[in-house]
Amino acid sequence: MSLLDEQLAANKNSKYFVFSDKADLKLPPWRHALDPEYVKRLVYLDSEVVPGAEFYCEAMWFLPGRPAPKPGEKTGVLEHVHPYGELIGFFGFNYENIHDLGAEVEIWIDGERHIINETFVAFVPPGVRHGPLQLRNIVRPVMHLTAGPAKMYM
């Protein structure tokens, strides 16, 4: 048993820590499967993973080297809407310039296209259409995080 395992076993609040992706995670139809060679899912939290959680959150790494999509290939996230607000963040790992994303995010919000190459966090209000969303031209690992005030991602 590792030191972390021992500490968590001895702590009554260990049930609130999440160290892996949700077993049998089912993504909605506007989300495409991600290539596990270039996308490393880290953690997913919702009220099934941590009973009583009043929000969901997921995090993953996007790695350089992914080939460009073939013509007609669907990648990323399609347009969709939630009945709750959503936080969307992309974080670069250039220690010389922490604002340099090391990639390019194309995200559409309410029909408006945005191309972003800096570390950012966005808030999409409830009922606002967003997507498609694609990450491309990745030259350094990029951390991605989403969260929303819903017990389940929907």
N, CA and C of each residue as an Amber inpcrd file, in Angstrom:
protein
   462
   0.8540000  -1.1770000   0.0000000   0.0000000   0.0000000   0.0000000
   0.8990000   1.2390000   0.0000000   0.6330000   2.1890000  -0.9050000
   1.4360000   3.4010000  -0.9800000   1.0930000   4.3350000   0.1800000
   1.9620000   5.3170000   0.3920000   1.7180000   6.3030000   1.4410000
   0.3990000   7.0250000   1.1890000   0.1210000   7.3910000  -0.0540000
  -1.1420000   8.0540000  -0.3860000  -2.3240000   7.1500000  -0.0650000
  -2.2390000   5.8670000  -0.4380000  -3.3150000   4.9240000  -0.1320000
  -3.5450000   4.8250000   1.3770000  -2.4710000   4.7860000   2.1480000
  -2.5880000   4.7140000   3.6030000  -3.2590000   5.9680000   4.1630000
  -2.8490000   7.1360000   3.6660000  -3.4300000   8.3960000   4.1410000
  -4.9190000   8.4630000   3.8040000  -5.2740000   8.0640000   2.5870000
  -6.6770000   8.1090000   2.1790000  -7.5190000   7.1070000   2.9710000
  -6.9640000   5.9310000   3.2250000  -7.7070000   4.9220000   3.9830000
  -7.9590000   5.3980000   5.4170000  -7.0420000   6.1870000   5.9570000
  -7.1730000   6.6570000   7.3340000  -8.0210000   7.9220000   7.4390000
  -8.3630000   8.5310000   6.3350000  -9.0610000   9.8140000   6.3440000
 -10.5210000   9.6260000   5.9740000 -11.4130000  10.0500000   6.8350000
 -12.8490000   9.8870000   6.5630000 -13.3070000  10.6660000   5.3410000
 -12.5490000  11.6690000   4.9080000 -12.9320000  12.4700000   3.7470000
 -12.3020000  11.9850000   2.4480000 -11.6550000  10.8410000   2.4640000
 -10.9930000  10.3410000   1.2600000 -11.9750000  10.0850000   0.1210000
 -13.2480000   9.8800000   0.4430000 -14.2510000   9.6280000  -0.5960000
 -14.4280000  10.8190000  -1.5290000 -13.9150000  11.9940000  -1.1580000
 -14.0680000  13.1910000  -1.9770000 -12.9350000  13.3900000  -2.9820000
 -11.9220000  12.5390000  -2.9390000 -10.8030000  12.6440000  -3.8640000
 -11.0400000  11.7280000  -5.0560000 -10.7880000  12.2310000  -6.2550000
 -10.9690000  11.4430000  -7.4720000  -9.6250000  11.3980000  -8.1940000
  -9.1590000  10.1840000  -8.5170000  -7.8470000   9.9980000  -9.1180000
  -7.8960000   9.3500000 -10.4950000  -9.0930000   9.1130000 -11.0080000
  -9.1630000   8.4370000 -12.3030000 -10.4410000   8.8200000 -13.0270000
 -10.5520000   8.3280000 -14.2290000 -11.7360000   8.5770000 -15.0380000
 -12.8910000   7.7270000 -14.5260000 -14.0880000   8.1330000 -14.8180000
 -15.2880000   7.4050000 -14.3960000 -15.3800000   6.0770000 -15.1550000
 -15.6110000   5.0150000 -14.4340000 -15.8040000   3.7130000 -15.0720000
 -17.0570000   3.7790000 -15.9460000 -16.9930000   3.2110000 -17.1280000
 -18.1390000   3.1530000 -18.0470000 -18.6830000   4.5380000 -18.3910000
 -17.8080000   5.5370000 -18.4950000 -18.2330000   6.8870000 -18.8550000
 -18.8910000   6.8730000 -20.2330000 -20.0920000   7.4010000 -20.3090000
 -20.8130000   7.4890000 -21.5800000 -20.9250000   8.9640000 -21.9370000
 -20.3710000   9.3230000 -23.0880000 -20.3860000  10.7050000 -23.5300000
 -21.6150000  10.9730000 -24.3910000 -22.1280000  12.2000000 -24.3690000
 -23.2920000  12.5360000 -25.1890000 -22.9440000  12.5200000 -26.6750000
 -23.9500000  12.5020000 -27.5560000 -23.7010000  12.3580000 -28.9900000
 -22.9150000  13.5010000 -29.6290000 -22.8320000  14.6540000 -28.9900000
 -22.0740000  15.7530000 -29.5940000 -20.5860000  15.6510000 -29.2960000
 -20.1760000  14.6390000 -28.5220000 -18.7680000  14.4160000 -28.2160000
 -18.2740000  13.2120000 -28.9980000 -17.1680000  13.3670000 -29.6880000
 -16.5880000  12.2580000 -30.4530000 -15.5470000  11.5190000 -29.6130000
 -15.3470000  10.2730000 -29.9410000 -14.3090000   9.4930000 -29.2680000
 -12.9600000  10.1650000 -29.5190000 -12.0930000  10.1360000 -28.5280000
 -10.7820000  10.7670000 -28.6300000  -9.7060000   9.7030000 -28.7390000
  -8.7190000   9.9470000 -29.5910000  -7.6320000   9.0010000 -29.8100000
  -6.7770000   8.9180000 -28.5420000  -6.7580000   7.7570000 -27.8670000
  -6.0270000   7.6480000 -26.5970000  -4.5140000   7.8010000 -26.7350000
  -4.0090000   7.7560000 -27.9600000  -2.5790000   7.9920000 -28.1500000
  -2.2340000   9.4740000 -27.9430000  -3.1870000  10.3550000 -28.2470000
  -2.9300000  11.7950000 -28.1870000  -3.7830000  12.5220000 -27.1590000
  -4.7480000  11.8470000 -26.5830000  -5.5920000  12.4460000 -25.5580000
  -5.5890000  11.5080000 -24.3530000  -5.1530000  12.0270000 -23.2270000
  -5.0810000  11.2310000 -21.9980000  -6.1090000  11.7690000 -21.0140000
  -7.2080000  11.0670000 -20.8950000  -8.2290000  11.4640000 -19.9320000
  -7.6740000  11.2580000 -18.5300000  -7.9190000  12.2330000 -17.6420000
  -7.3880000  12.1560000 -16.2830000  -8.4510000  11.7720000 -15.2760000
  -9.3980000  12.6680000 -15.0760000 -10.4090000  12.4430000 -14.0480000
 -11.7650000  12.9440000 -14.5340000 -12.7900000  12.3200000 -13.9980000
 -14.1580000  12.7540000 -14.2390000 -14.8880000  12.6390000 -12.9100000
 -15.6080000  13.6930000 -12.5470000 -16.3270000  13.7110000 -11.2870000
 -17.7640000  14.1350000 -11.5550000 -18.7090000  13.4120000 -10.9870000
 -20.1150000  13.8160000 -10.9820000 -20.7560000  13.1890000  -9.7490000
 -22.0800000  13.2770000  -9.6400000 -22.7460000  12.7920000  -8.4260000
 -22.7580000  11.2660000  -8.3220000 -22.4680000  10.5650000  -9.4130000
 -22.3280000   9.1020000  -9.3130000 -20.9580000   8.7260000  -8.7670000
 -19.9330000   9.5090000  -9.1310000 -18.5720000   9.2370000  -8.6720000
 -18.4170000   9.6610000  -7.2070000 -18.9110000  10.8460000  -6.8780000
 -18.8800000  11.3570000  -5.5110000 -20.3200000  11.7060000  -5.1320000
 -21.0130000  10.8030000  -4.4610000 -22.3980000  11.0850000  -4.0770000
 -22.5110000  12.4170000  -3.3330000 -23.4760000  13.2060000  -3.7550000
 -23.6780000  14.5170000  -3.1600000 -23.0370000  15.6500000  -3.9420000
 -22.1610000  15.3280000  -4.9150000 -21.5470000  16.3900000  -5.7260000
 -22.6400000  17.1300000  -6.4790000 -22.5520000  18.4320000  -6.4870000
 -23.5540000  19.2600000  -7.1400000 -23.0350000  19.8650000  -8.4350000
 -21.9490000  19.3210000  -8.9440000 -21.3790000  19.7720000 -10.2160000
 -20.6490000  18.5920000 -10.8430000 -20.3290000  18.7450000 -12.1190000
 -19.4800000  17.7570000 -12.7830000 -18.1900000  18.4690000 -13.1760000
 -17.1640000  17.7020000 -13.3890000 -15.8810000  18.2390000 -13.8300000
 -15.1270000  17.1260000 -14.5300000 -14.4370000  17.4770000 -15.6040000
 -13.5630000  16.5020000 -16.2400000 -12.2820000  17.1950000 -16.6610000
 -11.1960000  16.4300000 -16.7110000  -9.8970000  16.9700000 -17.0920000
  -9.1740000  15.9570000 -17.9580000  -8.4050000  16.4790000 -18.9200000
  -7.6340000  15.6230000 -19.8130000  -6.4450000  16.3830000 -20.3780000
  -5.4580000  15.6370000 -20.8440000  -4.2970000  16.1840000 -21.5420000
  -4.4730000  15.9530000 -23.0330000  -4.1130000  16.9430000 -23.8320000
  -3.9860000  16.7980000 -25.2820000  -2.4950000  16.8580000 -25.5940000
  -1.9830000  15.8730000 -26.3300000  -0.5550000  15.7620000 -26.6010000
  -0.2340000  16.0940000 -28.0490000   0.9880000  16.6060000 -28.3080000
   1.3830000  16.9060000 -29.6840000   1.5220000  15.6290000 -30.5070000
   1.4990000  15.8060000 -31.8210000   1.7590000  14.6930000 -32.7340000
   0.5400000  14.1270000 -33.4180000  -0.6590000  14.5300000 -33.0080000
  -1.8720000  13.9900000 -33.6270000  -1.9390000  14.4550000 -35.0810000
  -2.1370000  13.5280000 -36.0210000  -2.2550000  13.9250000 -37.4200000
  -3.5040000  14.7860000 -37.6370000  -3.4520000  15.6240000 -38.6500000
  -4.6120000  16.4600000 -38.9890000  -5.7800000  15.5580000 -39.3740000
  -7.0130000  15.9580000 -39.0570000  -8.1760000  15.1440000 -39.4350000
  -8.2730000  14.9890000 -40.9500000  -8.7540000  13.8420000 -41.3630000
  -8.9880000  13.6060000 -42.7880000 -10.2210000  14.3860000 -43.2140000
 -10.3330000  14.7490000 -44.4860000 -11.5230000  15.4760000 -44.9450000
 -12.8040000  14.7210000 -44.5670000 -13.7340000  15.4330000 -43.9610000
 -15.0040000  14.8430000 -43.5490000 -14.9720000  14.1400000 -42.2090000
 -13.7760000  13.9320000 -41.6270000 -13.6670000  13.2650000 -40.3280000
 -14.1550000  14.2050000 -39.2270000 -15.0220000  13.6990000 -38.3680000
 -15.5510000  14.5090000 -37.2770000 -14.6660000  14.3340000 -36.0560000
 -14.1610000  15.4560000 -35.5680000 -13.3380000  15.4490000 -34.3650000
 -13.8320000  16.5640000 -33.4510000 -13.4070000  16.5340000 -32.2250000
 -13.7760000  17.6020000 -31.3050000 -15.2000000  17.4690000 -30.8120000
 -15.8020000  18.6150000 -30.5580000 -17.1330000  18.6840000 -29.9680000
 -18.0580000  19.4010000 -30.9420000 -19.2140000  18.8200000 -31.2100000
 -20.1960000  19.4490000 -32.0960000 -20.9850000  20.5200000 -31.3420000
 -21.7220000  21.3280000 -32.0700000 -22.5570000  22.3540000 -31.4430000
 -23.5870000  21.6970000 -30.5290000 -23.7850000  22.3150000 -29.3640000
 -24.7540000  21.8160000 -28.3960000 -25.0800000  22.9320000 -27.4050000
 -25.9870000  22.6570000 -26.4910000 -26.3830000  23.6440000 -25.4930000
 -26.6810000  22.9180000 -24.1860000 -26.4490000  23.5960000 -23.0620000
 -26.7500000  23.0360000 -21.7490000 -27.7510000  23.9430000 -21.0400000
 -28.5460000  23.3900000 -20.1350000 -29.4570000  24.2250000 -19.3450000
 -28.7470000  24.8980000 -18.1570000 -27.4400000  24.7610000 -18.0880000
 -26.6170000  25.3370000 -17.0290000 -25.4050000  26.0060000 -17.6720000
 -24.7450000  26.8920000 -16.9460000 -23.5100000  27.4940000 -17.4320000
 -22.3770000  26.4840000 -17.3770000 -21.3930000  26.6920000 -18.2300000
 -20.2650000  25.7650000 -18.2820000 -18.9480000  26.5310000 -18.3180000
 -17.9940000  26.0610000 -17.5390000 -16.6370000  26.5780000 -17.5660000
 -15.8260000  25.7000000 -18.5010000 -15.0850000  26.3210000 -19.4090000
 -14.2210000  25.5970000 -20.3420000 -12.8400000  26.2270000 -20.2370000
 -11.8290000  25.4220000 -19.9700000 -10.4780000  25.9520000 -19.8490000
  -9.4570000  25.1370000 -20.6110000  -8.4830000  25.8280000 -21.1770000
  -7.3250000  25.2130000 -21.8250000  -6.0840000  25.8940000 -21.2730000
  -5.1040000  25.0850000 -20.8240000  -3.9390000  25.6100000 -20.1380000
  -2.6630000  25.0920000 -20.7860000  -1.8070000  26.0280000 -21.2260000
  -0.5460000  25.6630000 -21.8670000   0.5530000  25.4250000 -20.8460000
   1.6160000  24.7630000 -21.2820000   2.7380000  24.4540000 -20.4000000
   4.0500000  24.9040000 -21.0160000   4.1230000  26.1980000 -21.3030000
   5.3560000  26.8360000 -21.7360000   5.8500000  27.6360000 -20.5370000
   6.8470000  27.1350000 -19.8420000   7.3140000  27.7820000 -18.6180000
   7.9350000  29.1550000 -18.8820000   8.3660000  29.3950000 -20.1050000
   8.9370000  30.7000000 -20.4660000   7.8270000  31.7430000 -20.6480000
   6.6410000  31.2900000 -21.0720000   5.5010000  32.1940000 -21.2930000
   4.2310000  31.4160000 -20.9590000   3.7450000  31.5520000 -19.7360000
   2.6220000  30.7360000 -19.2790000   1.3150000  31.0390000 -20.0080000
   1.2700000  32.1260000 -20.7490000   0.0590000  32.4510000 -21.5030000
   0.0450000  31.8200000 -22.8930000   1.1810000  31.3090000 -23.3450000
   1.2810000  30.6550000 -24.6520000   0.6560000  29.2630000 -24.5410000
  -0.4310000  29.0380000 -25.2660000  -1.1380000  27.7580000 -25.1680000
  -0.3430000  26.6040000 -25.7540000   0.4340000  26.8590000 -26.7950000
   1.1570000  25.7670000 -27.4520000   0.2580000  24.9810000 -28.3730000
  -0.8590000  25.5690000 -28.7520000  -1.8460000  24.9410000 -29.6400000
  -2.8260000  26.0360000 -30.0590000  -3.7970000  25.6180000 -30.8320000
  -4.8310000  26.5410000 -31.2920000  -6.1910000  25.9150000 -31.0190000
  -7.0690000  26.6710000 -30.3650000  -8.4350000  26.2240000 -30.1010000
  -9.3650000  27.0100000 -31.0120000 -10.1910000  26.2960000 -31.7430000
 -11.2740000  26.9380000 -32.4900000 -12.5600000  26.5860000 -31.7500000
 -13.2380000  27.6120000 -31.2620000 -14.4870000  27.3940000 -30.5370000
 -15.5230000  28.3960000 -31.0490000 -16.7000000  27.8920000 -31.2990000
 -17.8230000  28.7180000 -31.7280000 -18.7500000  28.8970000 -30.5310000
 -19.1180000  30.1450000 -30.2600000 -20.0560000  30.4460000 -29.1800000
 -21.1740000  31.2940000 -29.7600000 -22.3920000  30.7520000 -29.6970000
 -23.5760000  31.4250000 -30.2290000 -23.3810000  31.8510000 -31.6740000
 -22.7830000  30.9520000 -32.4700000 -22.5840000  31.1990000 -33.8970000
 -21.3910000  32.0670000 -34.2260000 -20.6110000  32.4770000 -33.2370000
 -19.4490000  33.3380000 -33.4550000 -18.1690000  32.5230000 -33.2910000
 -17.3020000  32.5800000 -34.3010000 -16.0580000  31.8030000 -34.3130000
 -14.9540000  32.5340000 -33.5540000 -14.2330000  31.7770000 -32.7150000
 -13.0860000  32.3150000 -31.9840000 -11.9000000  31.3800000 -32.2090000
 -10.7500000  31.9430000 -32.5440000  -9.4990000  31.1870000 -32.6460000
  -8.6090000  31.7090000 -31.5250000  -8.1880000  30.8130000 -30.6330000
  -7.4440000  31.2230000 -29.4370000  -6.1580000  30.4110000 -29.3430000
  -5.0370000  31.1130000 -29.1220000  -3.7600000  30.4170000 -28.9510000
  -3.0830000  30.7920000 -27.6280000  -3.8870000  31.2560000 -26.6730000
  -3.3940000  31.5890000 -25.3430000  -4.1410000  30.7660000 -24.2980000
  -3.4870000  30.5140000 -23.1670000  -4.1590000  29.8770000 -22.0430000
  -5.4020000  30.6870000 -21.7150000  -6.5380000  30.0000000 -21.5110000
  -7.7660000  30.7450000 -21.2210000  -8.7720000  29.9000000 -20.4590000
  -9.7200000  30.6010000 -19.8480000 -10.9120000  30.0160000 -19.2610000
 -12.0810000  30.7980000 -19.8180000 -13.1290000  30.0970000 -20.2300000
 -14.3340000  30.7500000 -20.7460000 -15.5320000  30.2800000 -19.9330000
 -16.5080000  31.1470000 -19.8120000 -17.7880000  30.7790000 -19.2120000
 -18.8360000  30.8880000 -20.2960000 -19.5470000  29.7980000 -20.5300000
 -20.6520000  29.7860000 -21.4850000 -21.9380000  29.7850000 -20.6640000
 -22.7420000  30.8560000 -20.7630000 -23.9680000  30.9450000 -19.9570000
 -24.9900000  29.8590000 -20.3100000 -25.9270000  29.5940000 -19.4160000
 -26.9790000  28.6060000 -19.6840000 -27.7420000  28.9700000 -20.9600000
 -28.0440000  27.9530000 -21.7570000 -28.8480000  28.1500000 -22.9540000
 -28.1100000  28.7160000 -24.1490000 -26.7990000  28.9770000 -24.0380000
 -26.0240000  29.5220000 -25.1600000 -25.4030000  28.3710000 -25.9400000
 -25.6690000  28.3580000 -27.2500000 -25.0920000  27.3220000 -28.1240000
 -23.5720000  27.4880000 -28.1550000 -22.8720000  26.3700000 -28.0880000
 -21.4230000  26.3970000 -28.2420000 -20.9540000  25.1510000 -28.9570000
 -19.8640000  25.2970000 -29.6750000 -19.3640000  24.2590000 -30.5590000
 -19.7210000  24.6430000 -31.9890000 -19.0140000  24.0810000 -32.9060000
 -17.9690000  23.0760000 -32.6790000 -16.7620000  23.6520000 -31.9420000
 -16.0080000  22.7190000 -31.3550000 -14.7730000  23.0400000 -30.6600000
 -13.7290000  22.0430000 -31.1280000 -12.5860000  22.5640000 -31.5770000
 -11.4870000  21.7010000 -31.9990000 -10.1790000  22.2490000 -31.4780000
  -9.2830000  21.3650000 -31.1190000  -7.9280000  21.7190000 -30.7130000
  -7.0080000  21.2220000 -31.8200000  -6.1310000  22.0920000 -32.2990000
  -5.2440000  21.7020000 -33.4120000  -3.8860000  22.3810000 -33.2710000
  -2.9710000  21.9770000 -34.1400000  -1.6100000  22.5290000 -34.1660000
  -0.9670000  22.4740000 -32.7720000  -1.0590000  21.3390000 -32.1340000
  -0.5380000  21.1720000 -30.7700000   0.9750000  20.9450000 -30.8380000
   1.7330000  21.8390000 -30.2040000   3.1920000  21.7010000 -30.1880000
   3.7170000  21.3370000 -28.7990000   2.9070000  21.5530000 -27.7580000
   3.2380000  21.1730000 -26.3790000   1.9790000  20.6220000 -25.7240000
   2.1170000  19.8010000 -24.6950000   0.9160000  19.2960000 -24.0100000
   0.0130000  20.4390000 -23.5420000  -1.2840000  20.2060000 -23.6430000
  -2.3000000  21.1750000 -23.2350000  -3.2470000  20.4790000 -22.2670000
  -3.4780000  21.1200000 -21.1230000  -4.4390000  20.6130000 -20.1370000
  -5.8000000  21.2190000 -20.4520000  -6.8280000  20.3920000 -20.4230000
  -8.1980000  20.8500000 -20.6910000  -9.0770000  20.4850000 -19.4980000
  -9.9370000  21.4260000 -19.1070000 -10.8300000  21.2310000 -17.9720000
 -12.1950000  21.7990000 -18.3200000 -13.2470000  21.0600000 -17.9980000
 -14.6070000  21.5880000 -18.0950000 -15.3090000  21.3010000 -16.7740000
 -16.2530000  22.1680000 -16.4330000 -17.0360000  21.9720000 -15.2170000
 -18.3460000  22.7270000 -15.3480000 -19.3510000  22.2200000 -14.6510000
 -20.6440000  22.8870000 -14.6750000 -21.4720000  22.5230000 -13.4580000
 -22.4230000  23.3890000 -13.1000000 -23.2450000  23.1500000 -11.9080000
 -24.4080000  22.1990000 -12.1800000 -24.0740000  20.9940000 -12.5730000
 -25.0650000  19.9510000 -12.8040000 -24.5160000  18.6620000 -12.2100000
 -25.3800000  17.8610000 -11.6590000 -24.9330000  16.6160000 -11.0240000
 -24.3510000  15.6370000 -12.0360000 -24.7420000  15.8060000 -13.3160000
 -24.2530000  14.9540000 -14.4010000 -24.0060000  15.8310000 -15.6240000
 -23.0150000  15.4630000 -16.4380000 -22.7800000  16.1650000 -17.7000000
 -23.8940000  15.7800000 -18.6620000 -24.5950000  16.7680000 -19.1780000
 -25.7000000  16.4650000 -20.1160000 -25.7550000  17.4820000 -21.2210000
